[in-house]
Amino acid sequence: MAHLTQPPAGPRTTYYTATSIDGFIADPDNSLDWLLGIEGGDDTFAPFFKHVGAFAMGSTTYEWVLNHENVGEQPSKWRKWYGHTPCWVFTHRDLPGVPGADITFVHGDVRPVHEAMTRAAGKRNIWLVGGGALVGAFADEGLLDEIVLTVAPVTLGAGAPLLPRRLASGVLELTGVEANGPFVSLSYAVRRS
């Protein structure tokens, strides 16, 4: 099986996220504190992100980053994590931007946004940060190529589901498994019909 940090052949649209063992990407308060406190943290993000040319996230994820990390007042954090990579945030509300960051606020159909992201990314990959409902909208349109999960050694019992859609086993092909300290990374190709 392929090593997870190797770039896939050709530009891909990838849902790359951390999940609890029981399939939640955030706790019932939409927090990621459960993930940040795990010792021996995951080190797959930097190798993954160096192949990303554009990314998208939902408003709940964006607001968590803004509020939890105080990025509005410390925009250097955004640049440290994401550089100048363009980001699209899906929202129906007016949200504050991050000074100096290339962020576009959008709503509605994911297809034209994906086209804009593809142009911006060039030969690099598109990262779908989350949440799961947003990624599900891309999957519904046949715009999801890959799911890369970092499974954390924790259960939450409730929270934001990994992907609130049914993707049958015939749609998902396991392409990689890798132990990473206390985490396990799983990679699945999404077959298009």
Rosetta constraint file for C-alpha pairs under 8 A:
AtomPair CA 1 CA 175 HARMONIC 5.72 0.50
AtomPair CA 1 CA 176 HARMONIC 5.00 0.50
AtomPair CA 1 CA 177 HARMONIC 7.07 0.50
AtomPair CA 2 CA 6 HARMONIC 7.50 0.50
AtomPair CA 2 CA 175 HARMONIC 6.16 0.50
AtomPair CA 2 CA 176 HARMONIC 5.14 0.50
AtomPair CA 2 CA 177 HARMONIC 7.87 0.50
AtomPair CA 3 CA 176 HARMONIC 6.23 0.50
AtomPair CA 3 CA 177 HARMONIC 7.57 0.50
AtomPair CA 3 CA 178 HARMONIC 7.19 0.50
AtomPair CA 4 CA 176 HARMONIC 6.07 0.50
AtomPair CA 4 CA 177 HARMONIC 7.39 0.50
AtomPair CA 4 CA 178 HARMONIC 7.09 0.50
AtomPair CA 4 CA 185 HARMONIC 7.52 0.50
AtomPair CA 4 CA 186 HARMONIC 7.88 0.50
AtomPair CA 4 CA 187 HARMONIC 6.83 0.50
AtomPair CA 5 CA 44 HARMONIC 6.75 0.50
AtomPair CA 5 CA 47 HARMONIC 5.64 0.50
AtomPair CA 5 CA 48 HARMONIC 5.79 0.50
AtomPair CA 6 CA 47 HARMONIC 7.95 0.50
AtomPair CA 6 CA 48 HARMONIC 7.93 0.50
AtomPair CA 7 CA 48 HARMONIC 7.62 0.50
AtomPair CA 7 CA 51 HARMONIC 6.70 0.50
AtomPair CA 8 CA 12 HARMONIC 7.15 0.50
AtomPair CA 10 CA 123 HARMONIC 7.10 0.50
AtomPair CA 10 CA 124 HARMONIC 7.83 0.50
AtomPair CA 11 CA 123 HARMONIC 5.58 0.50
AtomPair CA 11 CA 124 HARMONIC 5.27 0.50
AtomPair CA 11 CA 125 HARMONIC 4.67 0.50
AtomPair CA 11 CA 126 HARMONIC 7.43 0.50
AtomPair CA 12 CA 124 HARMONIC 7.65 0.50
AtomPair CA 12 CA 125 HARMONIC 4.89 0.50
AtomPair CA 12 CA 126 HARMONIC 6.13 0.50
AtomPair CA 12 CA 144 HARMONIC 7.92 0.50
AtomPair CA 12 CA 145 HARMONIC 5.81 0.50
AtomPair CA 12 CA 146 HARMONIC 7.14 0.50
AtomPair CA 13 CA 125 HARMONIC 5.96 0.50
AtomPair CA 13 CA 126 HARMONIC 4.59 0.50
AtomPair CA 13 CA 127 HARMONIC 5.94 0.50
AtomPair CA 13 CA 128 HARMONIC 7.07 0.50
AtomPair CA 13 CA 143 HARMONIC 6.91 0.50
AtomPair CA 13 CA 144 HARMONIC 5.38 0.50
AtomPair CA 13 CA 145 HARMONIC 5.19 0.50
AtomPair CA 13 CA 146 HARMONIC 6.41 0.50
AtomPair CA 14 CA 125 HARMONIC 7.39 0.50
AtomPair CA 14 CA 126 HARMONIC 6.17 0.50
AtomPair CA 14 CA 127 HARMONIC 5.08 0.50
AtomPair CA 14 CA 128 HARMONIC 5.87 0.50
AtomPair CA 14 CA 144 HARMONIC 6.35 0.50
AtomPair CA 14 CA 145 HARMONIC 5.93 0.50
AtomPair CA 14 CA 146 HARMONIC 4.65 0.50
AtomPair CA 14 CA 147 HARMONIC 5.60 0.50
AtomPair CA 14 CA 148 HARMONIC 7.02 0.50
AtomPair CA 15 CA 127 HARMONIC 6.03 0.50
AtomPair CA 15 CA 128 HARMONIC 4.70 0.50
AtomPair CA 15 CA 129 HARMONIC 6.25 0.50
AtomPair CA 15 CA 130 HARMONIC 7.37 0.50
AtomPair CA 15 CA 135 HARMONIC 6.94 0.50
AtomPair CA 15 CA 144 HARMONIC 7.47 0.50
AtomPair CA 15 CA 146 HARMONIC 6.28 0.50
AtomPair CA 15 CA 147 HARMONIC 4.73 0.50
AtomPair CA 15 CA 148 HARMONIC 6.05 0.50
AtomPair CA 15 CA 149 HARMONIC 7.96 0.50
AtomPair CA 16 CA 127 HARMONIC 6.71 0.50
AtomPair CA 16 CA 128 HARMONIC 6.60 0.50
AtomPair CA 16 CA 129 HARMONIC 6.28 0.50
AtomPair CA 16 CA 147 HARMONIC 6.01 0.50
AtomPair CA 16 CA 148 HARMONIC 4.65 0.50
AtomPair CA 16 CA 149 HARMONIC 5.90 0.50
AtomPair CA 16 CA 150 HARMONIC 7.92 0.50
AtomPair CA 17 CA 25 HARMONIC 7.45 0.50
AtomPair CA 17 CA 129 HARMONIC 6.52 0.50
AtomPair CA 17 CA 130 HARMONIC 7.44 0.50
AtomPair CA 17 CA 148 HARMONIC 6.56 0.50
AtomPair CA 17 CA 149 HARMONIC 5.30 0.50
AtomPair CA 17 CA 150 HARMONIC 6.23 0.50
AtomPair CA 18 CA 25 HARMONIC 6.18 0.50
AtomPair CA 18 CA 35 HARMONIC 7.95 0.50
AtomPair CA 18 CA 149 HARMONIC 5.61 0.50
AtomPair CA 18 CA 150 HARMONIC 4.48 0.50
AtomPair CA 18 CA 151 HARMONIC 5.83 0.50
AtomPair CA 18 CA 152 HARMONIC 6.79 0.50
AtomPair CA 19 CA 23 HARMONIC 5.68 0.50
AtomPair CA 19 CA 24 HARMONIC 5.36 0.50
AtomPair CA 19 CA 25 HARMONIC 4.67 0.50
AtomPair CA 19 CA 26 HARMONIC 7.84 0.50
AtomPair CA 19 CA 149 HARMONIC 6.68 0.50
AtomPair CA 19 CA 150 HARMONIC 6.13 0.50
AtomPair CA 19 CA 151 HARMONIC 5.02 0.50
AtomPair CA 19 CA 152 HARMONIC 6.02 0.50
AtomPair CA 19 CA 162 HARMONIC 6.67 0.50
AtomPair CA 20 CA 24 HARMONIC 5.29 0.50
AtomPair CA 20 CA 25 HARMONIC 6.49 0.50
AtomPair CA 20 CA 151 HARMONIC 5.71 0.50
AtomPair CA 20 CA 152 HARMONIC 5.12 0.50
AtomPair CA 20 CA 153 HARMONIC 6.71 0.50
AtomPair CA 20 CA 154 HARMONIC 5.43 0.50
AtomPair CA 20 CA 155 HARMONIC 5.35 0.50
AtomPair CA 20 CA 156 HARMONIC 6.66 0.50
AtomPair CA 21 CA 151 HARMONIC 5.98 0.50
AtomPair CA 21 CA 152 HARMONIC 6.28 0.50
AtomPair CA 21 CA 153 HARMONIC 6.41 0.50
AtomPair CA 21 CA 154 HARMONIC 5.94 0.50
AtomPair CA 21 CA 155 HARMONIC 5.42 0.50
AtomPair CA 22 CA 155 HARMONIC 5.50 0.50
AtomPair CA 22 CA 156 HARMONIC 6.87 0.50
AtomPair CA 22 CA 157 HARMONIC 6.94 0.50
AtomPair CA 23 CA 161 HARMONIC 5.98 0.50
AtomPair CA 23 CA 162 HARMONIC 5.39 0.50
AtomPair CA 24 CA 156 HARMONIC 6.95 0.50
AtomPair CA 24 CA 158 HARMONIC 6.98 0.50
AtomPair CA 24 CA 159 HARMONIC 5.77 0.50
AtomPair CA 24 CA 160 HARMONIC 5.33 0.50
AtomPair CA 24 CA 161 HARMONIC 4.47 0.50
AtomPair CA 24 CA 162 HARMONIC 5.09 0.50
AtomPair CA 25 CA 32 HARMONIC 7.65 0.50
AtomPair CA 25 CA 131 HARMONIC 7.68 0.50
AtomPair CA 25 CA 132 HARMONIC 7.97 0.50
AtomPair CA 25 CA 159 HARMONIC 7.32 0.50
AtomPair CA 25 CA 160 HARMONIC 5.68 0.50
AtomPair CA 25 CA 161 HARMONIC 6.06 0.50
AtomPair CA 25 CA 162 HARMONIC 5.40 0.50
AtomPair CA 26 CA 30 HARMONIC 4.96 0.50
AtomPair CA 26 CA 31 HARMONIC 5.34 0.50
AtomPair CA 26 CA 32 HARMONIC 5.47 0.50
AtomPair CA 26 CA 159 HARMONIC 5.57 0.50
AtomPair CA 26 CA 160 HARMONIC 5.11 0.50
AtomPair CA 26 CA 161 HARMONIC 7.60 0.50
AtomPair CA 27 CA 31 HARMONIC 5.43 0.50
AtomPair CA 27 CA 32 HARMONIC 6.82 0.50
AtomPair CA 27 CA 34 HARMONIC 7.55 0.50
AtomPair CA 27 CA 156 HARMONIC 6.43 0.50
AtomPair CA 27 CA 158 HARMONIC 6.42 0.50
AtomPair CA 27 CA 159 HARMONIC 4.22 0.50
AtomPair CA 27 CA 160 HARMONIC 6.30 0.50
AtomPair CA 28 CA 158 HARMONIC 6.01 0.50
AtomPair CA 28 CA 159 HARMONIC 3.98 0.50
AtomPair CA 28 CA 160 HARMONIC 6.64 0.50
AtomPair CA 29 CA 159 HARMONIC 7.33 0.50
AtomPair CA 30 CA 60 HARMONIC 7.45 0.50
AtomPair CA 30 CA 64 HARMONIC 7.59 0.50
AtomPair CA 30 CA 159 HARMONIC 7.03 0.50
AtomPair CA 30 CA 160 HARMONIC 6.87 0.50
AtomPair CA 31 CA 64 HARMONIC 7.13 0.50
AtomPair CA 32 CA 36 HARMONIC 6.53 0.50
AtomPair CA 33 CA 37 HARMONIC 6.34 0.50
AtomPair CA 34 CA 38 HARMONIC 7.38 0.50
AtomPair CA 34 CA 154 HARMONIC 7.87 0.50
AtomPair CA 35 CA 152 HARMONIC 7.15 0.50
AtomPair CA 36 CA 41 HARMONIC 7.87 0.50
AtomPair CA 40 CA 181 HARMONIC 5.90 0.50
AtomPair CA 40 CA 182 HARMONIC 6.59 0.50
AtomPair CA 41 CA 181 HARMONIC 7.19 0.50
AtomPair CA 41 CA 182 HARMONIC 7.60 0.50
AtomPair CA 41 CA 183 HARMONIC 7.83 0.50
AtomPair CA 42 CA 150 HARMONIC 7.80 0.50
AtomPair CA 42 CA 180 HARMONIC 6.44 0.50
AtomPair CA 42 CA 181 HARMONIC 7.16 0.50
AtomPair CA 42 CA 183 HARMONIC 6.63 0.50
AtomPair CA 43 CA 180 HARMONIC 7.53 0.50
AtomPair CA 44 CA 48 HARMONIC 6.21 0.50
AtomPair CA 45 CA 49 HARMONIC 5.91 0.50
AtomPair CA 46 CA 50 HARMONIC 6.21 0.50
AtomPair CA 47 CA 51 HARMONIC 7.51 0.50
AtomPair CA 48 CA 52 HARMONIC 7.24 0.50
AtomPair CA 51 CA 124 HARMONIC 5.61 0.50
AtomPair CA 51 CA 125 HARMONIC 5.91 0.50
AtomPair CA 52 CA 85 HARMONIC 7.78 0.50
AtomPair CA 52 CA 121 HARMONIC 7.21 0.50
AtomPair CA 52 CA 124 HARMONIC 5.39 0.50
AtomPair CA 52 CA 125 HARMONIC 4.54 0.50
AtomPair CA 52 CA 126 HARMONIC 5.68 0.50
AtomPair CA 52 CA 127 HARMONIC 6.38 0.50
AtomPair CA 53 CA 85 HARMONIC 6.00 0.50
AtomPair CA 53 CA 86 HARMONIC 7.29 0.50
AtomPair CA 53 CA 120 HARMONIC 6.78 0.50
AtomPair CA 53 CA 121 HARMONIC 3.93 0.50
AtomPair CA 53 CA 122 HARMONIC 6.95 0.50
AtomPair CA 53 CA 123 HARMONIC 7.75 0.50
AtomPair CA 53 CA 124 HARMONIC 4.85 0.50
AtomPair CA 53 CA 125 HARMONIC 5.54 0.50
AtomPair CA 53 CA 126 HARMONIC 6.06 0.50
AtomPair CA 54 CA 85 HARMONIC 5.74 0.50
AtomPair CA 54 CA 86 HARMONIC 5.12 0.50
AtomPair CA 54 CA 87 HARMONIC 5.91 0.50
AtomPair CA 54 CA 117 HARMONIC 5.75 0.50
AtomPair CA 54 CA 118 HARMONIC 7.54 0.50
AtomPair CA 54 CA 120 HARMONIC 6.42 0.50
AtomPair CA 54 CA 121 HARMONIC 5.12 0.50
AtomPair CA 54 CA 124 HARMONIC 7.87 0.50
AtomPair CA 54 CA 125 HARMONIC 6.94 0.50
AtomPair CA 54 CA 126 HARMONIC 5.05 0.50
AtomPair CA 54 CA 127 HARMONIC 6.46 0.50
AtomPair CA 55 CA 85 HARMONIC 7.57 0.50
AtomPair CA 55 CA 86 HARMONIC 6.57 0.50
AtomPair CA 55 CA 87 HARMONIC 4.89 0.50
AtomPair CA 55 CA 88 HARMONIC 6.34 0.50
AtomPair CA 55 CA 117 HARMONIC 7.30 0.50
AtomPair CA 55 CA 126 HARMONIC 5.38 0.50
AtomPair CA 55 CA 127 HARMONIC 4.52 0.50
AtomPair CA 55 CA 128 HARMONIC 5.75 0.50
AtomPair CA 55 CA 129 HARMONIC 6.97 0.50
AtomPair CA 56 CA 87 HARMONIC 5.45 0.50
AtomPair CA 56 CA 88 HARMONIC 4.58 0.50
AtomPair CA 56 CA 89 HARMONIC 5.71 0.50
AtomPair CA 56 CA 90 HARMONIC 7.51 0.50
AtomPair CA 56 CA 126 HARMONIC 7.95 0.50
AtomPair CA 56 CA 127 HARMONIC 6.49 0.50
AtomPair CA 56 CA 128 HARMONIC 5.14 0.50
AtomPair CA 56 CA 129 HARMONIC 5.98 0.50
AtomPair CA 56 CA 130 HARMONIC 7.55 0.50
AtomPair CA 57 CA 61 HARMONIC 6.36 0.50
AtomPair CA 57 CA 62 HARMONIC 6.57 0.50
AtomPair CA 57 CA 87 HARMONIC 7.74 0.50
AtomPair CA 57 CA 88 HARMONIC 6.52 0.50
AtomPair CA 57 CA 89 HARMONIC 5.09 0.50
AtomPair CA 57 CA 90 HARMONIC 6.34 0.50
AtomPair CA 57 CA 128 HARMONIC 6.24 0.50
AtomPair CA 57 CA 129 HARMONIC 5.07 0.50
AtomPair CA 57 CA 130 HARMONIC 5.13 0.50
AtomPair CA 57 CA 131 HARMONIC 6.74 0.50
AtomPair CA 57 CA 134 HARMONIC 7.42 0.50
AtomPair CA 58 CA 62 HARMONIC 6.29 0.50
AtomPair CA 58 CA 89 HARMONIC 5.52 0.50
AtomPair CA 58 CA 90 HARMONIC 4.82 0.50
AtomPair CA 58 CA 91 HARMONIC 6.53 0.50
AtomPair CA 58 CA 129 HARMONIC 7.92 0.50
AtomPair CA 58 CA 130 HARMONIC 6.04 0.50
AtomPair CA 58 CA 131 HARMONIC 5.88 0.50
AtomPair CA 58 CA 134 HARMONIC 6.34 0.50
AtomPair CA 59 CA 63 HARMONIC 5.92 0.50
AtomPair CA 59 CA 89 HARMONIC 6.15 0.50
AtomPair CA 59 CA 90 HARMONIC 5.78 0.50
AtomPair CA 59 CA 91 HARMONIC 5.22 0.50
AtomPair CA 60 CA 64 HARMONIC 6.16 0.50
AtomPair CA 60 CA 131 HARMONIC 7.55 0.50
AtomPair CA 61 CA 65 HARMONIC 6.36 0.50
AtomPair CA 61 CA 130 HARMONIC 6.74 0.50
AtomPair CA 61 CA 131 HARMONIC 6.60 0.50
AtomPair CA 62 CA 66 HARMONIC 6.22 0.50
AtomPair CA 62 CA 89 HARMONIC 7.11 0.50
AtomPair CA 63 CA 67 HARMONIC 5.93 0.50
AtomPair CA 64 CA 68 HARMONIC 5.51 0.50
AtomPair CA 64 CA 69 HARMONIC 7.71 0.50
AtomPair CA 65 CA 69 HARMONIC 5.49 0.50
AtomPair CA 65 CA 70 HARMONIC 7.37 0.50
AtomPair CA 65 CA 71 HARMONIC 6.91 0.50
AtomPair CA 66 CA 70 HARMONIC 5.26 0.50
AtomPair CA 66 CA 71 HARMONIC 4.88 0.50
AtomPair CA 66 CA 72 HARMONIC 6.00 0.50
AtomPair CA 67 CA 71 HARMONIC 7.09 0.50
AtomPair CA 67 CA 72 HARMONIC 7.99 0.50
AtomPair CA 69 CA 77 HARMONIC 7.99 0.50
AtomPair CA 70 CA 74 HARMONIC 6.15 0.50
AtomPair CA 71 CA 75 HARMONIC 4.97 0.50
AtomPair CA 71 CA 76 HARMONIC 7.57 0.50
AtomPair CA 71 CA 77 HARMONIC 6.16 0.50
AtomPair CA 71 CA 78 HARMONIC 6.43 0.50
AtomPair CA 71 CA 98 HARMONIC 6.89 0.50
AtomPair CA 72 CA 96 HARMONIC 7.77 0.50
AtomPair CA 72 CA 97 HARMONIC 7.30 0.50
AtomPair CA 72 CA 98 HARMONIC 5.34 0.50
AtomPair CA 72 CA 99 HARMONIC 7.13 0.50
AtomPair CA 74 CA 78 HARMONIC 7.91 0.50
AtomPair CA 75 CA 79 HARMONIC 6.68 0.50
AtomPair CA 75 CA 98 HARMONIC 5.96 0.50
AtomPair CA 75 CA 99 HARMONIC 6.02 0.50
AtomPair CA 75 CA 100 HARMONIC 7.29 0.50
AtomPair CA 75 CA 101 HARMONIC 7.79 0.50
AtomPair CA 76 CA 80 HARMONIC 6.00 0.50
AtomPair CA 77 CA 81 HARMONIC 6.28 0.50
AtomPair CA 78 CA 82 HARMONIC 5.81 0.50
AtomPair CA 78 CA 83 HARMONIC 7.01 0.50
AtomPair CA 78 CA 98 HARMONIC 7.71 0.50
AtomPair CA 78 CA 101 HARMONIC 7.33 0.50
AtomPair CA 79 CA 83 HARMONIC 4.14 0.50
AtomPair CA 79 CA 84 HARMONIC 6.47 0.50
AtomPair CA 79 CA 101 HARMONIC 7.12 0.50
AtomPair CA 84 CA 101 HARMONIC 6.41 0.50
AtomPair CA 84 CA 102 HARMONIC 6.38 0.50
AtomPair CA 85 CA 102 HARMONIC 6.86 0.50
AtomPair CA 86 CA 101 HARMONIC 7.66 0.50
AtomPair CA 86 CA 102 HARMONIC 4.85 0.50
AtomPair CA 86 CA 103 HARMONIC 5.99 0.50
AtomPair CA 86 CA 104 HARMONIC 7.83 0.50
AtomPair CA 86 CA 120 HARMONIC 7.43 0.50
AtomPair CA 87 CA 102 HARMONIC 6.15 0.50
AtomPair CA 87 CA 103 HARMONIC 4.75 0.50
AtomPair CA 87 CA 104 HARMONIC 6.27 0.50
AtomPair CA 88 CA 103 HARMONIC 5.67 0.50
AtomPair CA 88 CA 104 HARMONIC 4.75 0.50
AtomPair CA 88 CA 105 HARMONIC 5.81 0.50
AtomPair CA 88 CA 106 HARMONIC 6.73 0.50
AtomPair CA 88 CA 113 HARMONIC 7.90 0.50
AtomPair CA 89 CA 103 HARMONIC 7.04 0.50
AtomPair CA 89 CA 104 HARMONIC 6.18 0.50
AtomPair CA 89 CA 105 HARMONIC 4.85 0.50
AtomPair CA 89 CA 106 HARMONIC 6.02 0.50
AtomPair CA 90 CA 105 HARMONIC 6.01 0.50
AtomPair CA 90 CA 106 HARMONIC 4.91 0.50
AtomPair CA 90 CA 107 HARMONIC 5.09 0.50
AtomPair CA 90 CA 108 HARMONIC 7.87 0.50
AtomPair CA 91 CA 105 HARMONIC 6.65 0.50
AtomPair CA 91 CA 106 HARMONIC 6.08 0.50
AtomPair CA 91 CA 107 HARMONIC 5.42 0.50
AtomPair CA 92 CA 106 HARMONIC 7.74 0.50
AtomPair CA 92 CA 107 HARMONIC 6.02 0.50
AtomPair CA 97 CA 101 HARMONIC 7.60 0.50
AtomPair CA 97 CA 103 HARMONIC 6.95 0.50
AtomPair CA 98 CA 103 HARMONIC 7.64 0.50
AtomPair CA 106 CA 113 HARMONIC 7.85 0.50
AtomPair CA 109 CA 113 HARMONIC 7.40 0.50
AtomPair CA 110 CA 114 HARMONIC 5.99 0.50
AtomPair CA 110 CA 137 HARMONIC 6.88 0.50
AtomPair CA 110 CA 138 HARMONIC 6.29 0.50
AtomPair CA 110 CA 141 HARMONIC 7.94 0.50
AtomPair CA 111 CA 115 HARMONIC 6.35 0.50
AtomPair CA 111 CA 138 HARMONIC 7.61 0.50
AtomPair CA 111 CA 141 HARMONIC 7.18 0.50
AtomPair CA 111 CA 143 HARMONIC 7.87 0.50
AtomPair CA 112 CA 116 HARMONIC 6.33 0.50
AtomPair CA 113 CA 117 HARMONIC 6.10 0.50
AtomPair CA 114 CA 118 HARMONIC 5.98 0.50
AtomPair CA 114 CA 143 HARMONIC 7.76 0.50
AtomPair CA 115 CA 119 HARMONIC 6.34 0.50
AtomPair CA 116 CA 120 HARMONIC 6.23 0.50
AtomPair CA 117 CA 121 HARMONIC 5.94 0.50
AtomPair CA 117 CA 126 HARMONIC 7.07 0.50
AtomPair CA 118 CA 122 HARMONIC 6.20 0.50
AtomPair CA 118 CA 126 HARMONIC 7.13 0.50
AtomPair CA 121 CA 125 HARMONIC 6.38 0.50
AtomPair CA 121 CA 126 HARMONIC 6.71 0.50
AtomPair CA 128 CA 135 HARMONIC 6.48 0.50
AtomPair CA 130 CA 134 HARMONIC 6.19 0.50
AtomPair CA 130 CA 135 HARMONIC 6.05 0.50
AtomPair CA 131 CA 135 HARMONIC 6.44 0.50
AtomPair CA 131 CA 160 HARMONIC 7.70 0.50
AtomPair CA 131 CA 162 HARMONIC 7.54 0.50
AtomPair CA 131 CA 163 HARMONIC 7.89 0.50
AtomPair CA 132 CA 136 HARMONIC 5.96 0.50
AtomPair CA 132 CA 160 HARMONIC 7.47 0.50
AtomPair CA 132 CA 161 HARMONIC 6.34 0.50
AtomPair CA 132 CA 162 HARMONIC 5.24 0.50
AtomPair CA 132 CA 163 HARMONIC 4.32 0.50
AtomPair CA 132 CA 164 HARMONIC 6.12 0.50
AtomPair CA 133 CA 137 HARMONIC 6.39 0.50
AtomPair CA 133 CA 163 HARMONIC 6.41 0.50
AtomPair CA 133 CA 164 HARMONIC 6.07 0.50
AtomPair CA 133 CA 165 HARMONIC 7.97 0.50
AtomPair CA 134 CA 138 HARMONIC 6.73 0.50
AtomPair CA 135 CA 139 HARMONIC 6.25 0.50
AtomPair CA 135 CA 144 HARMONIC 7.81 0.50
AtomPair CA 135 CA 163 HARMONIC 7.09 0.50
AtomPair CA 136 CA 140 HARMONIC 6.01 0.50
AtomPair CA 136 CA 163 HARMONIC 6.24 0.50
AtomPair CA 136 CA 164 HARMONIC 6.72 0.50
AtomPair CA 136 CA 165 HARMONIC 6.06 0.50
AtomPair CA 137 CA 141 HARMONIC 6.53 0.50
AtomPair CA 138 CA 142 HARMONIC 6.45 0.50
AtomPair CA 138 CA 143 HARMONIC 5.08 0.50
AtomPair CA 138 CA 144 HARMONIC 5.89 0.50
AtomPair CA 139 CA 143 HARMONIC 5.51 0.50
AtomPair CA 139 CA 144 HARMONIC 5.00 0.50
AtomPair CA 142 CA 192 HARMONIC 6.37 0.50
AtomPair CA 144 CA 190 HARMONIC 6.61 0.50
AtomPair CA 145 CA 189 HARMONIC 6.01 0.50
AtomPair CA 145 CA 190 HARMONIC 4.96 0.50
AtomPair CA 145 CA 191 HARMONIC 7.16 0.50
AtomPair CA 145 CA 192 HARMONIC 7.96 0.50
AtomPair CA 146 CA 187 HARMONIC 7.22 0.50
AtomPair CA 146 CA 188 HARMONIC 5.62 0.50
AtomPair CA 146 CA 189 HARMONIC 4.50 0.50
AtomPair CA 146 CA 190 HARMONIC 5.23 0.50
AtomPair CA 147 CA 187 HARMONIC 5.81 0.50
AtomPair CA 147 CA 188 HARMONIC 5.15 0.50
AtomPair CA 147 CA 189 HARMONIC 6.51 0.50
AtomPair CA 147 CA 190 HARMONIC 7.22 0.50
AtomPair CA 148 CA 185 HARMONIC 7.01 0.50
AtomPair CA 148 CA 186 HARMONIC 5.70 0.50
AtomPair CA 148 CA 187 HARMONIC 4.39 0.50
AtomPair CA 148 CA 188 HARMONIC 6.35 0.50
AtomPair CA 149 CA 185 HARMONIC 5.48 0.50
AtomPair CA 149 CA 186 HARMONIC 5.14 0.50
AtomPair CA 149 CA 187 HARMONIC 6.37 0.50
AtomPair CA 150 CA 183 HARMONIC 6.36 0.50
AtomPair CA 150 CA 184 HARMONIC 5.70 0.50
AtomPair CA 150 CA 185 HARMONIC 4.37 0.50
AtomPair CA 150 CA 186 HARMONIC 6.49 0.50
AtomPair CA 151 CA 183 HARMONIC 5.57 0.50
AtomPair CA 151 CA 184 HARMONIC 5.19 0.50
AtomPair CA 151 CA 185 HARMONIC 6.11 0.50
AtomPair CA 151 CA 186 HARMONIC 7.69 0.50
AtomPair CA 152 CA 182 HARMONIC 7.09 0.50
AtomPair CA 152 CA 183 HARMONIC 5.08 0.50
AtomPair CA 152 CA 184 HARMONIC 7.04 0.50
AtomPair CA 153 CA 182 HARMONIC 6.41 0.50
AtomPair CA 153 CA 183 HARMONIC 6.36 0.50
AtomPair CA 167 CA 171 HARMONIC 6.20 0.50
AtomPair CA 167 CA 172 HARMONIC 7.18 0.50
AtomPair CA 168 CA 172 HARMONIC 6.89 0.50
AtomPair CA 169 CA 173 HARMONIC 7.44 0.50
AtomPair CA 170 CA 191 HARMONIC 7.88 0.50
AtomPair CA 171 CA 190 HARMONIC 5.66 0.50
AtomPair CA 171 CA 191 HARMONIC 4.96 0.50
AtomPair CA 171 CA 192 HARMONIC 7.19 0.50
AtomPair CA 172 CA 188 HARMONIC 5.80 0.50
AtomPair CA 172 CA 189 HARMONIC 5.70 0.50
AtomPair CA 172 CA 190 HARMONIC 4.92 0.50
AtomPair CA 172 CA 191 HARMONIC 6.24 0.50
AtomPair CA 173 CA 188 HARMONIC 5.16 0.50
AtomPair CA 173 CA 189 HARMONIC 5.08 0.50
AtomPair CA 173 CA 190 HARMONIC 6.58 0.50
AtomPair CA 173 CA 191 HARMONIC 7.42 0.50
AtomPair CA 174 CA 186 HARMONIC 7.50 0.50
AtomPair CA 174 CA 187 HARMONIC 5.97 0.50
AtomPair CA 174 CA 188 HARMONIC 4.45 0.50
AtomPair CA 174 CA 189 HARMONIC 6.50 0.50
AtomPair CA 175 CA 186 HARMONIC 7.79 0.50
AtomPair CA 175 CA 187 HARMONIC 5.39 0.50
AtomPair CA 175 CA 188 HARMONIC 5.32 0.50
AtomPair CA 175 CA 189 HARMONIC 6.47 0.50
AtomPair CA 176 CA 185 HARMONIC 7.69 0.50
AtomPair CA 176 CA 186 HARMONIC 5.66 0.50
AtomPair CA 176 CA 187 HARMONIC 4.79 0.50
AtomPair CA 176 CA 188 HARMONIC 7.04 0.50
AtomPair CA 177 CA 184 HARMONIC 7.15 0.50
AtomPair CA 177 CA 185 HARMONIC 5.67 0.50
AtomPair CA 177 CA 186 HARMONIC 4.79 0.50
AtomPair CA 177 CA 187 HARMONIC 6.52 0.50
AtomPair CA 178 CA 184 HARMONIC 5.76 0.50
AtomPair CA 178 CA 185 HARMONIC 5.11 0.50
AtomPair CA 178 CA 186 HARMONIC 6.72 0.50
AtomPair CA 179 CA 183 HARMONIC 6.11 0.50
AtomPair CA 179 CA 184 HARMONIC 4.60 0.50
AtomPair CA 179 CA 185 HARMONIC 6.33 0.50
AtomPair CA 180 CA 184 HARMONIC 5.76 0.50
AtomPair CA 180 CA 185 HARMONIC 7.12 0.50
